[in-house]
């Protein structure tokens, strides 16, 4: 139990240190919901079987519950039509006199300047299966409009709420990783403080032959790297990587240099 609580605490601290991907409504006119960090301590039990997105929602829920002027009205509400799920509302809350529909997103994106022409289009998932542009489009065209669906209006009536008088905001946090060959990338629209490390391919791995490596579980991708883990030498790490790369999965790793510096790195299967 002690280890589980410690793991949750480390992940929560990493979550708190992850900035919003943009400020105000700089991207797609989607306003970010700012939550003040009243405490870095967390005291909740979380089902470890939850996928990362749901795990993050528990963190946001806990964080909101610590706010003096915020009341959570409902969470994770599935809106259905004739037994078919149309979508889910992550959270409806009241802050002061405002009622807000909040969508919660936490992503890991790699910056690939060969994809698209804009900062947003350059952001792709580690396995090239998703992108920031796709997620923003889904938010604008599906997730946020759900609030105004007839079936959702019926649910809101049960809470004595009216979608027309509600605000919609997002809590969109992300860790961004720049290419090893161009680590000086700077953004004009996205938040530069989201840059969390870099990524390399198999050909570039030999640049780090003198380093130590650690491969965290996916939920520990949130964690700020520290020294208290079982480090692998280059040969053992390279051997462990074969399984990931053969199934076209790009793992996040911790890389410890000879001088003690630790960085987050994605090793990608693609060139």
C-alpha positions, 0 to 999 in steps of 0.5 A: 500500500505504501508503494502504491501511495508513493506511486500515485504521489509521484504521478500527481506531482508530475501532473501538477508540473505539466503546463497547459499546452497553450495560454488563454484561448490561443489555439482554435479559440478553446479557452483553457481552464486554470486551476490553482495548485493549493497543495502538491499532496494527494490522498485518494485511492485510484484503480491502477487498471484505469487507462491513463486518460481516466487516471488523469481525470481523477487527478483533476477531480481531486485538484478541483475539490481542493478549490474553495470556489469550485463545486463539481456538479457531475463527472464522467456522464455518458450521454446516450440515444436509444442505447447508443453512447453519443459521448461523455461529458468529463466534468460540469462544475460551478466556479463562483456564479459560472457553470462550466463544462470542462473537457480534460486532456493530457497528451504526449506529442513529438514535434515532427516538422516534416508533418504539416506546415504549422506548430499544431500540425507538427505535433504527432503521437509517439506511434504516429497514430494520432495528432494534436490536429486530430484531437482539436478537431474532435474537441471542436466538432464532437466533444464540445457540441455534445453539450447541445444535443437534445439527449444532453439537454434532457440530462441537464434538466435533471440538474436544473441546468441549461446548456445555453447559459454554460461556458465550455473550457478545456484543461489541455496539458501536454508533454512535448518532445523535440527531435534530437537533431533540432533541440532548439525549437521554439514555439509562438503559439504553443507553450514552450514550457511543455517541452519535456525532452527529446526523441531519437531513432535507433540510428541515433541511439549510439550517441548515448552508449555511455548513458544509463537507461530506465523504461517506466510504465506508461502511468509513470510517464507523468513522473519527474525523473529521479535517480531511485530506479533500477538503471540499465546499461546500454547493452541491456537497454538495447536488448529490451528495446527490440520487443517494443520496436518490433511491435512498432511501439515508441517507449518513453525512457529516462536517460542518465548522463555521466554527469548525473543529468537525467532527461526524458527521451522517446525512442521511436521505431520510425525514422 
